[in-house]
Amino acid sequence: MQGKSVILKVLWIAVMVFSLWVSARAQNGDTSVLPTTDSIIVTIKPLPSTINSHFSEYAGKLLPDSTFLFTAMRNDAAEDVEHFFETNWYCYLYESKALPDGKFALSKPLPTAINHPKYFNSNFCLSEDGQRMILTRCVRIGDGDLHCELWQTEKHGNNWQKPKKLPSSINENNCSTMQPCLVQTSDYEILYFVSDRPGGYGKSDIWYSISKNGHFQSPVNLGPIINTEGDEVTPFYDKAHNMLYFSSDEHHSIGDFDIFCSEGALGRWQPVKHLEKPFNSVYNDFYFSVNQDGKSAFLSSNRPYQDLVSDDTCCNDIFYVQWSYPQKDTVLLPPEPDIHEKIASVLPITLYFQNDYPDPKSVSDTTDKDYLELYNTYIGEIQEYIHKSGEGLSGEEQRRAMYAVAGFMRDSVQTGYVRLQMLTKYLQEAMENGDSVELAIYGFASPLHNSQYNKHLSSRRIVSLLNYLRKADKGYLAPYLSREKTGLNIVRYPEGAVNHSFETDEVRETVFGLKAAKDRRIVITGH
């Protein structure tokens, strides 16, 4: 299979913002966002259905005249399961009006001068006077990959003019350039943007270019304080507080992408700070942009509305965040939960496997594979599982079978791994504090083989998790798992097959079907 393109297609559904190619301090009344929330009251809520839909919305910006601009991803064939991951997605910029009481007028796409049907028209920024816009435009190349570039347009009267591509100094050949943020000073402009161009520190980095009289200088990387070996995306610069907000899947994020901030400018930055909950969640959080009032912002996230793991986390929505500073000595938050409460909050965790993995056809109780590599392989073959689950079926029956597997892969397989990452973090915290933790791991298999084989397979699945824990966080937990250090006790229960049998021996059901997928698992619980 063509793994890279398949993963990109999946990300269009699960992480729409980043898949188009794949914004704190407070002293004595300062109203900027704090990286910590122990001295402010924070409320966060999704925008209404006039903005958010069951597709993806992101990159919201509120203008001084109450115009609200944002990006939305849509699908012309939402019910066509055969093309669920294929070529039917498009991306447009939309506008609405912010109304009293948190309401928004019905949104409508910007004119075709901006939303050219040839492109994915995406994330954008405006000049301070609102008369200039830089936006991202992407075209499809190959089987699923997108190539993105930055374009610029100006407003004449009330009408946006036809955009022009920024020069090759910005849009380097054979590289993607996207997610602009324009900052004006008295002498020049700074364009921050995201690119995978050579010379970076990781996959995608944040860069800047100084523009004088419309001429862009050669871009400069923000450097290793901001950029990591992972992905840094969605920069927003709060000029009032000299604060850069961005998202990253590194910097010790609690979710796949978290929001971070750093004070500085150009190539000089203070150490990166992590915005705590509820700014961040265990899901994807990005496109943080502070409003002009200095005490509210918008962010985009695929978090459930009530922060429940079981809720739909398919697509991104735009959330409104507001914070306030209480009177001195006001008690704001309940005490921080102890480490055992934190661990209990993510248990039980269910992790899923491909058929007969790890080490197919083996009768060994152990393996050298770790769960992360098994998970990545499973996710990389998600499209095959979806289509194979519908083979031999037709009509509504086929549609239900394929959608069920697609939903399971998104909401169960991926959520399990997110919870595992949280548990790993909490286990390290517990060991650092000298606490003791006991866990039980139950291994299961589908009833395709005999009882003894399934117990061996269940045992290997448990061992793959232990291998993952040994490698996580640069091997911090390894001495505890080998009993060189005390504090972590894990008991294994390789149970084998669950107590049922298949009604058919069709591969569609026994290997690719939903029931079989749910059988192939391990469950981590308290002991």
N, C-alpha and C positions, 0 to 999 in steps of 0.2 A: 504493500500500500504506500501511497505517497503521504507519509506521515505529516510533513510540515503543512501541506495544504489542508489536510483533514483537520488538524488542530486549529488552524485559522478559521475554518468554517464553523467549528464548534464554538470558538470564541466569539464569533458574530452573534451567536445566540446567548451565550453565558456571560460574556464580558464585552458588550457592544462598543463601549468607548474605546478600549485599547485595540479592539479587533479591526478597526479601520486601517490598520497597517499591521498589524499583528494580528491653596492659597492659604506677635503674641507676647504680648507682655502686658503687665498691669501694675501700675504703681500710683497710689493716691489719686484714683479717679481716671487714669488712662483707660480708654475704652477699646483697646485692641484685644485680639483673641489671645487667650493664654494657652500655652502648650499643656498646662495642667488645669484641671477643673475643680480643684479643691477650694477655690475662693470665688467662684462665679456660679450663677444659676444658668443652666443651659436647657433650652427647649429645641426640639427638632421634629419636624413634621413634613410629610410628603406634600407636594403641590397637588392641587385638585385635578380632576379628570379633564378639565379644559387644557391642561398641560401634559400630565402623565397619562400614558396609555399602557396596554399590555405589551407594546413594543418598547424600544429604548429611547429615552430622552436624557440629554446631558448638556453640559457647558452652558448653563444659564447665566445671563447677564442682565441686570436691572439698570436701565438708563435714567438720567435725571428727570426726564419727562414721563416716567412710569412705564415706558415701553420695556417689554421683557423679550429678549432675544434668546433663542436656544436652538440646539441641534436635535433632530429627531430621526430615528431610523425606522423605516417602514418596509413592509413586504407586500407586494402586489398579489401574492398567491399564498396567503396565510394558511389556508386550509389544504393546500396541495402538499401532502406529506412527501411525495416523491421528490419535491424540490425544496424540502425544508432547509437543507444546508447548501442550496445551490445558488442560482444567479438572480433571484428575485428581490434582493434587498437594494434599497436606495437610501440616500441620506440627503436631507434638505435642512436649510435654516428656516426657522419659524419665528413669528413675532406674535405677541399678545400684549395686553395692557393689565398692569397690576391695579386691582380695584380695592376698595376698603374692605376691612374684615378678612384679609387674607385671600380674597377671591381673585380670579383672573378671567379676563374675557376669553372667548373662543379664539384659539390660535389659528393662524393661516400662514402658509409658506411665503417667504419673500419672493419677489418676482424672478422670472427666469434669467434676468441679467445676473443674478447671484446664483440661483439654483439651476445651473445648466444640467440638462438630463444626461449628458455624457459622463458626468462625474459623480462621485460621492462628495457632496458639498458639506463640509463638516466644521469642526471647531474654529473659532474666530476670535478676533480682538478688534477694538475700536480705538481711534485716536481720542485724545481728551475732549476735542470739540465735537466728536461724533460724526465727522465728515469723511473719515477714511476708515476702511475696513481691510484687515488682512485675514484671509480665511484659508482653510486647508481644502484642497481638491485631490481626490484619489481616483486612479483608474485601475481596473483589473488587469493583471498580467499573469499569464500562465493559468494554472488550475487553482485559483483561489487566492493567490497573493495580490496585494494591493501596493501600488506605488503612489506616494503622496508628495505633493509640492505645495508651496505657499504662493498665493495670488493676492493682488491688491486692487481695490476699487475705491472710487471717490463718489461722493454724493453731490449732484448738481440739483439745487432746489430740493425737491422731495424724492428725487429718483437716483437710484444707484446706477452707475455706469458699468459698462462691460469690464470685468476684471482683467488685469494683466499679470502675467507670471513674474514673480520676483527674479532678479538676475541669478546667473549660475553660481555666483559667489555664495548665495543662500541655498538655492536648489541644486546641490551637487549631483552630477550624473550618477545614475545607478544607485542612488541612496534615497531613502524616504525622509522628507522634511515636513513637520506638522506642528500643530498645537502652539500657535503664536501668542505672545504676550508683549504688547508695546508699551514702553515707559518713556515719557517725555521729560526732559530736563530743560534748563534755560538755554543750553548750548547745543544739544544734540538729542537724538532718540536712541533708546536701547531696545532692540528686538530680541527677546528671549524665545527660544523655540526648541523643539525636540527633533533629534535626528539620529540615524544609525550610521552616519558618515564615519570614515576612518579617522583614527586618532583619538577615539573616545576611551572610556574606562570599562564599558560593558556593552550590553545589547543596544539600548537606546539611551542617550545622554541628553542633558540640557545644555544648550549652547547660547551664546549671545553675539550680536553684531551691532556695532555703533553705526548709526546713520546720520550723516550730515548733508543737508540740502538734497535729500533723496538718494544719496549714494551710500550703499552699504559696504562697510569694511569687511575684511575676511573674518569669518566667525571664530570665536574663541570658546573653548570648553570651560565650563564653570569650575572644573577641577574635582579632585577626589573627596573633598568634604561633602559635596552635593552628590556627585555621580559615583556609582558603584559598578560592580560587575553585572548587576541585574539591569532592570529597566527603571529609569526615572522619567516621569511623564507629567503632563498637564500643569505647567508652571503658571503661577499668578503672582504678580508683584504688588504688594500693598505699599504704595509710595509714601503714604502718611506715616508709616512706621518702619520703612526700610526693611520690609519683611518679605521674603520669598516663600510662597507655599507651593508644594509640589507633592506628587505621589510616587511611591516606590514600592517594589516588591522585595527590597532589601532593607537595610537600616533597622532590622529586628521588628518588622511589621507583625501585627497580630492577625491580619487577614492576608489575602493575596496581594492587594494593593492598599497601602495606608497613606494618610496625609501627614506630611512633615513640614517643618518650617525652619528657616535659617535667616538671621539678620545679616545684612550686608548688601553688596551690589557688585556687579561685574564679576571679577575673579576673586573677590575677598569676602569670605563668609565665616560666620560664627559656627560652632558645632551644631549639627542638626538636632532639632528637638521633635519629639513625637507627640502629636495631638492625641490626647486620651479620649476615652469614651465620654459622651456619645458622638464626638466628631468622627472617630473611627469605630469600626465594628470588625467582626470576624469575616466580613465579606469584602467586596471591592469598593473602595472609597477614593474618589478623585474629583478633579475639576472644582476645587475649593476656591471661591472668589468672594472677597470681602466687599460689602456694599458701602456706599458713600457715608452712611450714618455711622460707620465704625463699630457697630454693635450687632450686626447681622451678616449673614453670608448665604450663599447657595453652595451645595455640593451635590455630586452625583454618586449613586450607590445602587448596587443590586441587593441591598439588605432588605429583609422582610419589613413590612410596615410596623409590626409589633415585635420585631427582633426574635421571631420564633423560627428555629431551624427548619421546621416542617412546612413553613409557608413557601410560596413560589419565589425563587430567587433567579429566575431566568434572565431578566432584563433589567437595565438600569432605569432609575427614576431620578427626578430632581427633588431635593429636599431643601426646605428653608430652615436655617439655623439662626437662633437668636440667643443672646446672652445678656445678663445683667449683673450688677454688682450689689450685693446686699449690704445692709447696714452692718457696721462692725459688730463682731461677737455673735452674729446670727449663725445658728447651726444649720448647715446646708445639707449635708449628705450623711447617710448612715455610716457606721464604721466600716473600714475596708474589711471584706471577708477574709478569714484566715485561709491558709493554703489548702486545707482539707475541704473547705467549702468551695474553693475554686475548682479543685479536682472533681468534686462531686457534681459541679454544675455542668461539666462536659461529658459525664458518664451517664449511661453506657455509650460506647462508641462502636459502631459497626463498620467494618472495612470489608470490601468486596474484591473478588479475584476473577480472572478469566478461567475458563474451563480447564481443569487438570493442571493449573499453575499453583506453585512453581514446580519446575522440573517434571514435565509430563512423562508419564509411564514409569516414574521412579517408585521404588518400594522403600526408599530411605525415610527416616524420621526427621532428617535435617536437610538444610540447604545453605548455600552461600549467597543466595539472592536476598535482597532487602525489599521491604514493602514499597519504597519510593520508586524503584525501577520497575516493579511489577505494576504499580499504579500508572506510571507514565505510559507503559506499553498498552495497558487496558484503555486508557483515555485516547491514545493515538489510534486505536482501532474502533472507536465509538461508532463511526458511520457504518462499518461493516456489520456490527451487531444490530444496529437499527434496521438496516435493509434485510438482513438475513432473518430477522424475527417476523418479517411480513411475507417471506417467500412462500408460494403455494396458496396464499390467501388472496382475497380480492375485496374490493368495495370497503364498506364500513368496518368489517372484521379486520382487514389488513390495516386500515388506518388506526384502529384502536390498539392493535398489537404493536405497531411501530411507535406510536406516540407514547405508549406505556413504557417501552424500553428507553426511549429518548428522555422521558421525564425521570426515570429511575437513574440513568447515568448522570443526569444533571443534579438532581435533588438528593440522591442517596450516596452514590459513589464519590462525587466531588465533596459533598458536605462531610462525609466521613473523614476524608483526608484533612479538611480544614480543622475539624475537631481534634484529630491526632496531633496536628501542629500545636494547638493550644495545650493539650495534655503534656506534650514534651516540654514546653516552656514551664508549665506548672511543676512538673517533676523536678526539673533543674532547680527551680526556686525552692522547692521543699528540701532538696538535698543540701543546698547552700545554707538553709536555715537550721539544718540538723534535725529535721523532722523525719518520721518514719511513715512510709506509704506501703500499703499492700494492695495488689491488684490481682485479678483473675482474668485469664484469657481463654475463651472457649473457641475451639476450632470446629468448623462444619464443612460438609461437602454435599454435593447433590448425589442422589442414589443411582448413579450410572454404573459404579463398580461394586465389588463385593465389600463386605464390612471391614475386613482387615486392610485392604487397599485404601479405603476412605479414611481410616484412622491414621495411616501413614501420611496421606495428603493433608489431613487436618493438622497434623503435627508440623509438617513443613510450613504451612501457612502461619502458624504461631511463631515458628523460628524466624520467618522472614520479617515479622514485626520486631522481634528482639534484635535482629541484625540492623534494622532501621534505627532503633533506639540507641544501639551502640555507636552508630555513625553520627547521629544527630548532634548539633551544637558542638562540632569538632571533637566528638567522642567524650563529652562530659559525663554521660551516664554509664560509660563502659565499665569503670571500676565497681560500680554498684551492681551491675548485672553479673559480673564475674565473682561477686562476693569479696573482692579485695577491700571494699568499703561496705559498711552496713547502712541500712536505712530504706532500701528498696527491695521488696519481696514480691515476686511475681510467680503465681501458681498457674500451671498449664493444664488444660482440660481438652485434649483432642477427642471430640465427641464422634466424629465420623459423619455419616449421612443422617439427615433429618428423617423423621418417621413418616414418609409418604413415598409413593412411587409414581412414575409418569404413566399417563394413560396411553401414550404412544411412544414409539422409538424414533420419531422424526427428529432429525438434527435441529430443525427450526425450533422445536420446543425444548429438547433436552440439553442443547448447548446455547442457543441464542434467545430462548424465551425468557419471559420475566420471572417465572417460578424458579427456573434453574439459576438465573442470575442472583436471586435472593438467597438461594441455598448456599452458594459459594462464598463463605464469609468467616470472619472471626469477630468475636464480640469481647470488648474490654469492659470489665465491671470492677467495682470495689469488691474486696474480698472479706 
